[in-house]
Amino acid sequence: MNSIAALCLAAVAGIGLGLFFYGGLYLTVSRGLNSQRPALWFFTSFVLRVAVVLTGFYFVNDGHWQRLVSCVTAFMIVGVIFPMWKKIPPSGDKISEQGNTHHAP
């Protein structure tokens, strides 16, 4: 396969893995906090998400470090863009009941 095409496919796989990982994290936090057993939600979700992502990295790699770099780079870009897309406030901000955002002391 052409190396440029392989790198592009690796980046697409990284985007898919990133959406799975960060989307799963978003669902875990939104549902796990209201659960009667949040530790079970968070632990199970973490293990599942990490296992899927590491397996995906392994298969995308296929012995070529360039593909792994392309995949991981796309994965990290999704990690930066996902909170902006879902309108998640930065970790230092708290949302009051009125919906106003203010900085935590």
N, C-alpha and C positions, 0 to 999 in steps of 0.2 A: 504494500500500500504506500502511496505517496506520503512522505513525511509531513508535509503541510496538512494534508487531509487527516492524517492520524492525530496530529496535534489539535486540530479543530474538533475532531470527534472526542478527544480526551477532554477538551474544554467544555463541550456540551454535556459530557458525563459528569464533570465537576459541577456544572450548574444544576443538574438533576440531583446529584448527591447533596449539594448545598440546600436546595429547596426541601428535600426530604429531611435533612438534619435540623435546619432552623425552623421549618414548618412544624416538625414534630416537637421541637422544644417549645414553640409558641403554644401548641395545643396542650402540651404537658403542663405548662405553667397556668394556662387559663382553666384547665379542668382539675388539675392536681390540687390547687389551693382550696377548692371547694369540696374536695373529697374527704371521706372519713379516714382514709389511709393515704395521705399524701406521700409518705416515704416510699410506699410500694409503687405509686405512679412514677415518681421521679427516678427511682432506682431502675425499674423495668424499662422505662423510656430511655434512660441513659445507656443501658447495656444494649438495647436493641438498636438505637441510633448509631452508637459507636461501632457495633459489629457490622451493620450494613455499610457504613461509610468506609471502614477499613477493608472490608471485602471488595467493595467497589474500587478503591484505590489499588488493591492488589491486582485485580483483573484488568484494569485500565493500564497499569504499569507494563505488564507483559515483557519485562526485562529491559525496558527503555526508560531511562530516568527523565528524558525530555517530556514524555507523555505524563509522567507523574507530576512534574513541575507544572505543566499546563493544567492538569486536572485540579491540583491543589490550589493553584492561583485562582481559577474560576470559582472554586469552593469558597475561598476567602473573600472574593469579591461579592458573592451572594451574602456572606455573613455581614458585610458592610451595608449592602443595599437593602436587605430584608427588613431591618428595623425601620428604615425610612419609609419603605413601601407600606408596612403595616402600621405606621405612625406610632411606634413604640417610643416613649420618652427615654432620654438617657438615664442611666442607673442612679445618678445623683438627684434627679428631680422626682418630686412627689406630686400626685394629682389630687387636688382637694375635691370635696363632694360637688362643688359647683363646676368642676372641669377646668379650673385654672391651674396652670403649672407654676410651681414655685420651687426654689432651690432648697434642698434640705440642709440644715445647719451642720 
